[in-house]
Amino acid sequence: MKTPRQKLYKKLDTLWSLIVRKDCICELCGHKGDIKEFDAHHIKKRGNLSTRWDLDNSACLCKGCHRFKIHMDTFTVAILIDKLKKKRGKKWYEDLVKKTNKIVKYSTSDLEELVEKLEKKLKGE
């Protein structure tokens, strides 16, 4: 049985993924399609709570690029990061690295606030 905290993590993971994939365009190869054809990729490991649900720590990838390129070839990861730097700016990546290095401990109310924030973002508010 899942704890309330685990349920909040699951909800946050789902919301984050839906927001990342909503444009349905692979940020590596440019493939366009249906949301089910895409994965939400964490640029910095999802184990870092400081950036786990941060939309700056995301890339929308088609399933092929995600499974067979990004997670199989470190050179492709560098290509993706370069593309994202061109699109989002070098400062985006510098800020992401800084945020990733922070230690964060969320309270239940912090997690609930994050859920509300991501729900609003998903609705376009």
C-alpha positions as CSV (number, residue, x, y, z in Angstrom):
1,M,0.0,0.0,0.0
2,K,1.4,3.4,-1.0
3,T,1.9,6.1,1.6
4,P,0.4,9.6,1.0
5,R,3.9,10.8,0.2
6,Q,4.4,8.1,-2.5
7,K,1.0,9.0,-4.0
8,L,2.1,12.6,-4.2
9,Y,5.4,11.6,-5.9
10,K,3.4,9.5,-8.4
11,K,1.0,12.3,-9.2
12,L,3.9,14.8,-9.6
13,D,5.7,12.4,-11.9
14,T,2.5,12.0,-14.0
15,L,1.8,15.7,-14.2
16,W,5.4,16.5,-15.0
17,S,5.4,13.9,-17.8
18,L,2.2,15.2,-19.4
19,I,3.4,18.8,-19.4
20,V,6.8,17.8,-21.0
21,R,5.1,15.7,-23.7
22,K,2.2,18.0,-24.5
23,D,3.8,19.6,-27.6
24,C,4.4,16.1,-29.1
25,I,7.7,17.1,-30.8
26,C,11.0,15.2,-30.2
27,E,13.6,17.7,-29.1
28,L,16.4,15.5,-30.6
29,C,15.2,14.3,-34.0
30,G,12.1,16.6,-34.6
31,H,9.6,13.8,-34.9
32,K,6.0,14.9,-34.5
33,G,3.1,12.7,-33.5
34,D,0.7,11.6,-30.7
35,I,1.5,12.1,-27.0
36,K,1.7,8.3,-26.6
37,E,4.7,8.2,-29.0
38,F,6.8,10.4,-26.6
39,D,8.7,10.1,-23.3
40,A,9.5,12.8,-20.9
41,H,13.3,12.7,-20.2
42,H,15.1,14.1,-17.2
43,I,18.2,15.9,-18.2
44,K,19.7,15.5,-14.7
45,K,18.8,12.3,-12.9
46,R,15.3,12.1,-11.5
47,G,16.7,11.0,-8.2
48,N,17.7,14.7,-7.5
49,L,14.6,16.0,-5.8
50,S,15.8,19.5,-6.3
51,T,15.0,19.2,-10.1
52,R,12.9,16.0,-10.4
53,W,9.7,18.0,-11.2
54,D,11.4,21.1,-12.5
55,L,10.3,21.7,-16.2
56,D,13.8,23.1,-16.9
57,N,15.1,19.5,-16.3
58,S,13.1,18.0,-19.1
59,A,13.1,17.2,-22.7
60,C,10.4,15.7,-24.8
61,L,11.8,12.7,-26.8
62,C,10.2,10.2,-29.2
63,K,10.4,6.7,-27.7
64,G,13.0,5.7,-30.2
65,C,15.4,8.5,-29.4
66,H,14.8,8.1,-25.7
67,R,15.3,4.3,-25.5
68,F,17.8,3.6,-28.2
69,K,19.9,6.8,-28.4
70,I,19.8,8.8,-25.1
71,H,20.1,5.8,-22.8
72,M,22.5,3.9,-25.0
73,D,25.0,6.5,-26.1
74,T,26.6,9.3,-24.0
75,F,27.6,11.2,-27.2
76,T,23.9,11.6,-28.1
77,V,23.3,13.1,-24.7
78,A,25.8,15.7,-25.5
79,I,24.1,16.4,-28.8
80,L,20.8,16.8,-27.0
81,I,22.2,19.2,-24.4
82,D,23.8,21.3,-27.2
83,K,20.5,21.5,-29.0
84,L,18.7,22.5,-25.8
85,K,21.3,25.1,-25.0
86,K,20.8,26.7,-28.5
87,K,17.0,26.6,-28.0
88,R,16.9,27.7,-24.3
89,G,20.1,29.5,-23.9
90,K,23.4,28.7,-22.1
91,K,22.2,30.3,-18.9
92,W,19.3,27.7,-18.8
93,Y,21.9,24.9,-18.4
94,E,24.1,26.8,-16.0
95,D,21.0,27.4,-13.8
96,L,19.9,23.8,-14.1
97,V,23.3,22.6,-12.9
98,K,23.2,25.0,-9.9
99,K,19.6,23.8,-9.0
100,T,20.7,20.1,-9.3
101,N,23.5,20.6,-6.8
102,K,21.1,21.9,-4.1
103,I,19.8,19.6,-1.4
104,V,16.0,19.8,-1.0
105,K,13.7,18.2,1.4
106,Y,10.0,18.5,0.7
107,S,7.3,18.5,3.3
108,T,3.9,17.1,2.4
109,S,2.5,20.6,2.1
110,D,5.4,21.5,-0.3
111,L,4.6,18.5,-2.5
112,E,0.9,19.4,-2.5
113,E,1.8,23.0,-3.6
114,L,3.9,21.5,-6.4
115,V,0.9,19.4,-7.5
116,E,-1.3,22.5,-7.6
117,K,1.4,24.4,-9.6
118,L,1.8,21.6,-12.2
119,E,-2.0,21.1,-12.5
120,K,-2.3,24.9,-13.3
121,K,0.6,24.7,-15.8
122,L,-1.0,21.7,-17.5
123,K,-4.3,23.6,-17.8
124,G,-2.4,26.5,-19.3
125,E,-2.9,28.9,-16.4
